[in-house]
């Protein structure tokens, strides 16, 4: 969804203004601190999590290359703080110290474009060339869509990590990065997807977010009325599926458990879903870990989420249920190189009844992956090993040699 400058301003929060003063305070301090820690690597994911590619790279560095001066940024209120603290130094996300580290670090490394003390302020500093620092984008998932907000002129990131040949070619040709700055290395968390223990009766329902609902602006009105969540197509579509008597019958007859775990940006709306079937769990963050759910589940139902790539990487069966395809393309991500119908790792359906038909058929077949989808694995995932963290680490070291 293309936004005007005014619509972007609607996303600015009062707290963003306070970070301008933190930047001003941190700048002179960082000039001194930089001399003390000349080779600092500052790593993070989302401010409240240590579960994504940043965490996996940081853990790898601390265990395999402890000589590297690496720090992980995470909120001191995060439930994941205790997961990462035993590994090494952490800094409170968004704090003055975080700002000092951000301005001092040789490398700012994150799985999130907004992985920095304050996304709004840092965007202006970086993209407008006010500060010069070296930023590495570890990626949040495998890109398949056109995402203009990740174009080079919107990020000025020095290294952009991809995982497959098709993704690498698409980003290299479309996103505008200088030659050689887009690297096919594999996202770090894929290293941990080789040791799964699957619960054969567990079905995972994990839809992605809708930007026009999660963070509404006046541009949201171009898609639909978002003043009441229960009137949105997202709510109606998933509520219809979850409350279906046929779904409950399929779960009961096949002795299945279904876990409904929406994207973290849709988690604030969970209480609107009135689920009474004891075979359906409405999973809340942080009680459930996305990667562990992906590893333990036998079958995935999603819509457009890139976590389908992780699931397909593990050679497991899945389905795409896309009841609001046109709105999603208009409001969130335009079509990229990947066609769900042509390239997808499972069938694409558009109605609740068709989705139930697919679930029923998959359950009756023990969730075995049909040959027409299993055969796509090797042709797409040309990197399939446990060396993603090492490749990322070595590629960052290579930047030192280029200086």
GIBEL-V917256 format. One line per field, one symbol per residue. phi: phi as a letter, one per 40 degrees, with the letter a starting at -180 (. if undefined). psi: psi as a letter, one per 30 degrees, with the letter a starting at -180 (. if undefined). burial: I if it has 24 or more other C-alpha atoms within 12 Angstrom, else O. Layout:
phi->???
psi->???
burial->???
//
This chain:
phi->.cbcdcccccccbdccccccccccccdccccccdccbcbcbbbabccbbbabcccccccccccbbccccbbbcaccccccdcccdccicbbccgcccdccccccccbbbacbdccadaccccdcccccgcbbbbbbbcgcaccbbcbdcbcdcbbfccabcbbbcccdcccccbcgcddgccbcbgccccdccbbcbcccbbbbbbcccbccccbcbccccccacbcbdccccdccccccccccccdccccccbfbbbbcbcddcbdccdccccbbcccbbccbcccbbdccccccccabbbbbccccccccdcgbcaabbbcbdccccccbbcdbccbcccbccacbbbbcccccdccccccccggccddcccccdccbccbaabbcccccccccdcccccc
psi->jkkleeeefffklefeeffeeeeeefeeeeeeeefeifhkjjklbkfglifaeeeeeeeeeeefiffkjkkkkkkffkffefefefeaklkkkgleeeeeeeffkekjklfkegilejeeeeeeeeefgeljljkkjflfajkfljiffgleffehkekjklfleeeeeeeefefgklkffkkjfkkefffggfhkjkjfgkkkjilaljefeeikaffeffeljgfkeffleeeeeeeeefgkeeeeeeeeeghlkkjjilkeffefgeffjjkfkffkkjkkkgfkkeeeeeefkfkkkadgkffeeeeeeghlklkjjifheeeeeefdjlkbfkkeeeflgllklfleeeeeeeeeeeefgggkkkefeeffeefeifjiahgeeeeeeeeeefeeff.
burial->IIIOOOOOOOOOOOOOOOIIOIIOOIIOOIOOOOOOIOIIIIIIIIIIIIIIIIIIIIIIIIOOOOOIIIIIIIIIOIOIIOOIIOIIIIIIIIIIIIIIIIIIIIIIIIIIIIIIIIIIIIIOIIIOOOOOIIIIIIIIIIIIIIIOIIIIOOIIIIIIIIIIIIIIIIIIOIIIIOOOIIIIIIIIIIIIIOOIOIOIIIIIIIIIIIIIIIIIIIIIOOIIOIOOIOOIIIIOIIIIIIOOOOIIOIIOOIOIIIIIIIIIOIIOIIOOIOIOIOIIIIIOIOOIIIIIIIIIIIIIIIIIIIIIIIIIIIIIIIIIIIIIIOIIIIIIIIOIIIOIOOIIIIIIIIOIOOIIOIIIOIIOOOIOIOOOIIOIIOOIIOIIIOIIIIIIIOIIOOOOOOO
//
